[in-house]
Amino acid sequence: MKFRKISLSIIFIISLVTLALDLFIFSSFICPLNSVYAIERQQIRDRANYWVEMEVPYSQTSYYDGYRTDCAGFVSYAWEVKFNNGQPRSLLTNDFPYFADKINKDELSTGDIMLEVNTHVVIFDKWDDHSRSYYWAFEMTNPRAMYRRIPYPYWPGYGNFEPYRYKLTADDPTPTPIPEPTIIPTNWMYVPIINFN
């Protein structure tokens, strides 16, 4: 009887340790987001523009800076998506709804994406004009990363593109205003008060 109680205790402890390890592995590699890796809109734009400037070629099998060089890998790089252990993570287009929230057309801002799940994704930069019928976007497509004007939501015949926002997008900080200097009239003279006591 005593041996049976000890065996059950050991099985219980092993089960707890196994559960703890499973949770650690899940949180380190499977959980989609880690707030440590939040990114500002200007950073997203700068990172996307870097691949455009470097003329990174399109490929579904090659990597650049740790990220796959297809459309989803390009967005993953721009968003700096990482596993919780800090390693680069190249998403697939059907992963984005887990990492981003669907938004309205009027909410689109730099660093958001236009997504056709399972097909293609581009990074929204800005509207072309007040009509909001065209926008400028960063796009990884054959032959290379590019910056170009695209009709909203995307070129006809390519599916139903919808706007999304990365869950870890941080709005750029508002610069702290520099206080205006105090202007002393030129006809005023500063005289220090001296205490002789």
ROVO-85034 format. One record per residue (C-alpha): residue in one letter; x, z negated, y. Coordinates in steps of 0.2 Angstrom, whole numbers, plus 2048, in hexadecimal, padded with zeros to 3 digits. Layout:
residues N
+-----+-----+-----+-----+
! res !   X !   Z !   Y !
+-----+-----+-----+-----+
!   a !   X !   Z !   Y !
...
+-----+-----+-----+-----+
***
This chain:
residues 197
+-----+-----+-----+-----+
! res !   X !   Z !   Y !
+-----+-----+-----+-----+
!   m ! 800 ! 800 ! 800 !
!   k ! 80E ! 7FB ! 80C !
!   f ! 817 ! 80C ! 808 !
!   r ! 807 ! 816 ! 80C !
!   k ! 806 ! 80D ! 81D !
!   i ! 818 ! 811 ! 821 !
!   s ! 815 ! 823 ! 81B !
!   l ! 806 ! 825 ! 826 !
!   s ! 810 ! 81E ! 835 !
!   i ! 81E ! 82A ! 833 !
!   i ! 812 ! 839 ! 831 !
!   f ! 809 ! 833 ! 841 !
!   i ! 81A ! 831 ! 84B !
!   i ! 81F ! 843 ! 845 !
!   s ! 80F ! 84A ! 84A !
!   l ! 811 ! 842 ! 85C !
!   v ! 823 ! 849 ! 85D !
!   t ! 81D ! 85A ! 858 !
!   l ! 80F ! 85A ! 865 !
!   a ! 81B ! 854 ! 872 !
!   l ! 827 ! 863 ! 86E !
!   d ! 819 ! 86F ! 86D !
!   l ! 813 ! 869 ! 87F !
!   f ! 825 ! 86B ! 885 !
!   i ! 827 ! 87C ! 87F !
!   f ! 816 ! 881 ! 885 !
!   s ! 819 ! 87B ! 897 !
!   s ! 82B ! 882 ! 897 !
!   f ! 827 ! 894 ! 891 !
!   i ! 815 ! 897 ! 890 !
!   c ! 80D ! 88F ! 89F !
!   p ! 80C ! 89D ! 8AC !
!   l ! 810 ! 893 ! 8BC !
!   n ! 81C ! 886 ! 8C3 !
!   s ! 81A ! 881 ! 8D5 !
!   v ! 82D ! 880 ! 8D7 !
!   y ! 82D ! 893 ! 8D8 !
!   a ! 821 ! 895 ! 8E6 !
!   i ! 826 ! 8A4 ! 8F1 !
!   e ! 822 ! 8A9 ! 903 !
!   r ! 81B ! 8BA ! 908 !
!   q ! 82A ! 8C0 ! 911 !
!   q ! 835 ! 8BC ! 902 !
!   i ! 829 ! 8C6 ! 8F7 !
!   r ! 82B ! 8D5 ! 904 !
!   d ! 83E ! 8D3 ! 905 !
!   r ! 840 ! 8D2 ! 8F2 !
!   a ! 835 ! 8E2 ! 8EF !
!   n ! 83E ! 8EB ! 8FD !
!   y ! 84F ! 8E7 ! 8F5 !
!   w ! 84A ! 8F1 ! 8E6 !
!   v ! 844 ! 8FF ! 8F1 !
!   e ! 855 ! 8FF ! 8FA !
!   m ! 85F ! 8FE ! 8EA !
!   e ! 854 ! 90D ! 8E3 !
!   v ! 852 ! 904 ! 8D3 !
!   p ! 84C ! 911 ! 8C6 !
!   y ! 83C ! 90F ! 8BC !
!   s ! 83D ! 90A ! 8AA !
!   q ! 833 ! 900 ! 89E !
!   t ! 842 ! 8FB ! 894 !
!   s ! 84F ! 8F8 ! 8A1 !
!   y ! 852 ! 8E8 ! 8AC !
!   y ! 859 ! 8E5 ! 8BD !
!   d ! 85D ! 8D3 ! 8C4 !
!   g ! 855 ! 8CC ! 8B4 !
!   y ! 844 ! 8D5 ! 8B6 !
!   r ! 83D ! 8E5 ! 8AD !
!   t ! 83D ! 8F4 ! 8B8 !
!   d ! 82B ! 8FA ! 8B6 !
!   c ! 81D ! 8F6 ! 8C1 !
!   a ! 819 ! 8E5 ! 8BA !
!   g ! 82B ! 8E0 ! 8BA !
!   f ! 82D ! 8E5 ! 8CC !
!   v ! 81F ! 8DA ! 8D1 !
!   s ! 826 ! 8CC ! 8C6 !
!   y ! 837 ! 8CE ! 8CF !
!   a ! 82F ! 8CE ! 8E1 !
!   w ! 824 ! 8BF ! 8DD !
!   e ! 834 ! 8B7 ! 8D4 !
!   v ! 829 ! 8B2 ! 8C5 !
!   k ! 833 ! 8A7 ! 8B9 !
!   f ! 831 ! 89D ! 8AA !
!   n ! 831 ! 88A ! 8AD !
!   n ! 843 ! 88A ! 8A7 !
!   g ! 848 ! 895 ! 8B6 !
!   q ! 84A ! 8A5 ! 8AC !
!   p ! 843 ! 8B5 ! 8B3 !
!   r ! 832 ! 8BA ! 8AC !
!   s ! 82C ! 8CC ! 8AC !
!   l ! 819 ! 8CD ! 8AB !
!   l ! 80E ! 8DA ! 8A4 !
!   t ! 800 ! 8E1 ! 8AE !
!   n ! 7F3 ! 8D8 ! 8A3 !
!   d ! 7FC ! 8C7 ! 8A7 !
!   f ! 7F9 ! 8C8 ! 8BA !
!   p ! 7E7 ! 8C1 ! 8B9 !
!   y ! 7EF ! 8B1 ! 8B2 !
!   f ! 7FC ! 8B0 ! 8C0 !
!   a ! 7F1 ! 8B6 ! 8CF !
!   d ! 7E0 ! 8B4 ! 8D6 !
!   k ! 7D4 ! 8C2 ! 8DA !
!   i ! 7D1 ! 8C4 ! 8ED !
!   n ! 7C7 ! 8CE ! 8F9 !
!   k ! 7CD ! 8DE ! 901 !
!   d ! 7CC ! 8D5 ! 912 !
!   e ! 7D8 ! 8C7 ! 90C !
!   l ! 7E6 ! 8D3 ! 907 !
!   s ! 7F7 ! 8CE ! 90E !
!   t ! 809 ! 8D2 ! 90C !
!   g ! 80E ! 8CD ! 8FA !
!   d ! 7FD ! 8CF ! 8F2 !
!   i ! 7FB ! 8DC ! 8E5 !
!   m ! 7EF ! 8EA ! 8E0 !
!   l ! 7EC ! 8E9 ! 8CE !
!   e ! 7E4 ! 8F4 ! 8C0 !
!   v ! 7E6 ! 8E9 ! 8B1 !
!   n ! 7EF ! 8F1 ! 8A2 !
!   t ! 7F4 ! 900 ! 8AD !
!   h ! 7FD ! 8FD ! 8BE !
!   v ! 801 ! 8F1 ! 8CC !
!   v ! 808 ! 8F4 ! 8DE !
!   i ! 80D ! 8E7 ! 8EB !
!   f ! 803 ! 8E8 ! 8FB !
!   d ! 80C ! 8E7 ! 90B !
!   k ! 801 ! 8EB ! 91A !
!   w ! 7F2 ! 8F6 ! 91F !
!   d ! 7F6 ! 907 ! 926 !
!   d ! 7E9 ! 906 ! 934 !
!   h ! 7D9 ! 8FD ! 939 !
!   s ! 7CE ! 907 ! 92D !
!   r ! 7D7 ! 8FF ! 91E !
!   s ! 7D5 ! 90F ! 914 !
!   y ! 7E8 ! 910 ! 911 !
!   y ! 7F5 ! 903 ! 90F !
!   w ! 808 ! 902 ! 90D !
!   a ! 80E ! 8FB ! 8FC !
!   f ! 81E ! 8F9 ! 8F2 !
!   e ! 81C ! 901 ! 8E1 !
!   m ! 827 ! 904 ! 8D2 !
!   t ! 822 ! 915 ! 8CA !
!   n ! 82C ! 923 ! 8C3 !
!   p ! 839 ! 927 ! 8C9 !
!   r ! 83D ! 917 ! 8D3 !
!   a ! 838 ! 908 ! 8DE !
!   m ! 830 ! 90F ! 8EE !
!   y ! 826 ! 90A ! 8FD !
!   r ! 818 ! 915 ! 901 !
!   r ! 807 ! 918 ! 909 !
!   i ! 7F8 ! 916 ! 8FC !
!   p ! 7E5 ! 919 ! 8FE !
!   y ! 7DB ! 909 ! 8FB !
!   p ! 7D9 ! 904 ! 8ED !
!   y ! 7E5 ! 911 ! 8E5 !
!   w ! 7E6 ! 923 ! 8E2 !
!   p ! 7D6 ! 92A ! 8DB !
!   g ! 7D5 ! 92C ! 8C8 !
!   y ! 7E1 ! 91D ! 8C4 !
!   g ! 7D4 ! 910 ! 8C0 !
!   n ! 7CC ! 901 ! 8C9 !
!   f ! 7DA ! 8F9 ! 8D3 !
!   e ! 7D5 ! 8E7 ! 8DA !
!   p ! 7DF ! 8DB ! 8E6 !
!   y ! 7E7 ! 8CC ! 8DF !
!   r ! 7F1 ! 8BE ! 8E7 !
!   y ! 7FF ! 8B5 ! 8DE !
!   k ! 7FA ! 8A3 ! 8DB !
!   l ! 80B ! 89D ! 8E1 !
!   t ! 80B ! 8A7 ! 8F1 !
!   a ! 810 ! 89C ! 900 !
!   d ! 80B ! 8A2 ! 911 !
!   d ! 81B ! 8A4 ! 91C !
!   p ! 81E ! 894 ! 927 !
!   t ! 819 ! 895 ! 939 !
!   p ! 828 ! 894 ! 943 !
!   t ! 82A ! 884 ! 94D !
!   p ! 828 ! 889 ! 960 !
!   i ! 837 ! 885 ! 96A !
!   p ! 832 ! 87A ! 979 !
!   e ! 834 ! 882 ! 98A !
!   p ! 842 ! 87A ! 994 !
!   t ! 83E ! 86F ! 9A2 !
!   i ! 841 ! 878 ! 9B2 !
!   i ! 848 ! 86D ! 9C0 !
!   p ! 845 ! 874 ! 9D1 !
!   t ! 855 ! 879 ! 9DA !
!   n ! 852 ! 86F ! 9E9 !
!   w ! 851 ! 85F ! 9DF !
!   m ! 861 ! 855 ! 9DC !
!   y ! 863 ! 848 ! 9CD !
!   v ! 86A ! 838 ! 9D3 !
!   p ! 86E ! 82B ! 9C6 !
!   i ! 868 ! 819 ! 9C9 !
!   i ! 876 ! 80D ! 9C7 !
!   n ! 873 ! 7FB ! 9C4 !
!   f ! 880 ! 7F0 ! 9CC !
!   n ! 879 ! 7DF ! 9C5 !
+-----+-----+-----+-----+
***
